[in-house]
Amino acid sequence: MLPTELIDELMRFRAERDWEQFHTPRNLAISLSLEASEVLELFQWRDPRGEAMQEVLPRLRDEIADVAVYLTYLCRDLDIDLEQAVRSKMEQNRQKYPVALSKGSARNTPN
């Protein structure tokens, strides 16, 4: 969850450029998915660790930031409280994946 002042800065940035007209929920969802795919692309065909991860990290930070920006726009535009949505989902996951049945097992991880 981003701090309020950063969210306000993102909203000003977008408003100054008059981009709201292009940021329909559909377009934001597509952009969010594309940026998330760019995160995934950094790991395609390799599993960077150690020094290799350090090489990937700058671009990974940028791509994660892009994901956060589009998610923030989408939540703001649809009046979704991201923190509350995450808390609600965590409660659902606690019920669906109790520790006794899930600890140490990847078989029942949330999707």
N, C-alpha and C positions, 0 to 999 in steps of 0.2 A: 504494500500500500504506500503510495507516494504521499509526501507531506502536502498539506493544503496549499502552501505557497508555490510549490512546484506545479501542482495541478493548475493553479491560477495562471502561472506563467505559460503553461502549455495552451491554455484556452486563449490567452492574449495573443500568443504567437499565431495560432490558427486564425483568430478573428482579424488580426492585422493584415493577413494575406487573403481574407475572404474565402477561406477554404471550406467553411461549414457547408456551403452549397454542394460540395462534392462528397462530403462525409456522411453519406446515407448509412444506415446500419448495414446494409448489404455490402457496400464498398469498404466500410471499416472492417467487417468480418473477413472479406477477401484479403485485404491488406494484412490483417492480423495473421491469417493463415500463411500467407506468402512469407512474411517476416519470420514466423516460427519455422517454416521450412528452411530458411536461410540459416537459422541456428542449427538445425539438423544436418544441413549440408556440410557444416564444418567437421562433422564426425563421420561423414560418409567414407567408407573404405579404410578407416583408421580409428584407432582408439588412443588419442593423444594423452600422454601422461608425462609428468615431469617436465623436462625441457621442451618436448613437443607441445605440451599444453601451454607453456609460456608463449610459444609462437602463435598459437590460435587465440589466446586470451584477448588481445586488443580487438580483434574483429568480433569475437564472441560477445564482448561487452557492448559493442555497437549494435549488434543484432538483437540482443536482449533488450537494450534501450528502445529499439524500434517496436518490439513486441509490447513493451510497457506503455509506450506512447499511444499506439493504436488501441490497446485495451482500455486505457484511461479515457480516450475520446469516446469509445463505444459505451462504456459504463456511464459517463457523464451525460451523453446524449439520450440514453435510455433510462436515466434516473435509477441506475443500479448502484447500490452501496456495495462496493467491492469487498470491503472488510466484513460487512454483514453476510454477503454471499459466501465468502470463504468460511466464516464461522459456521454458517448453516450447513455447508457441505462437509465440514469436519465432523459435525455432529452426526450427519447421515453416515459418514464413513466409520465413525465409532460404533454405530449400531450394526452396520453391514459387515465390518471386519473386526470383531472383538479380538483382543490381545490373545486370549487363550487359543483361538483358532488360527491366528494369523502370524504370530511372532516367529520370525526366522524363515518364513515361507514366502516365496515370490508368487506362489500359485494363486493366492487370493489378494493380489495388490489392486488398489483402485485404478480404474481407467480414466 
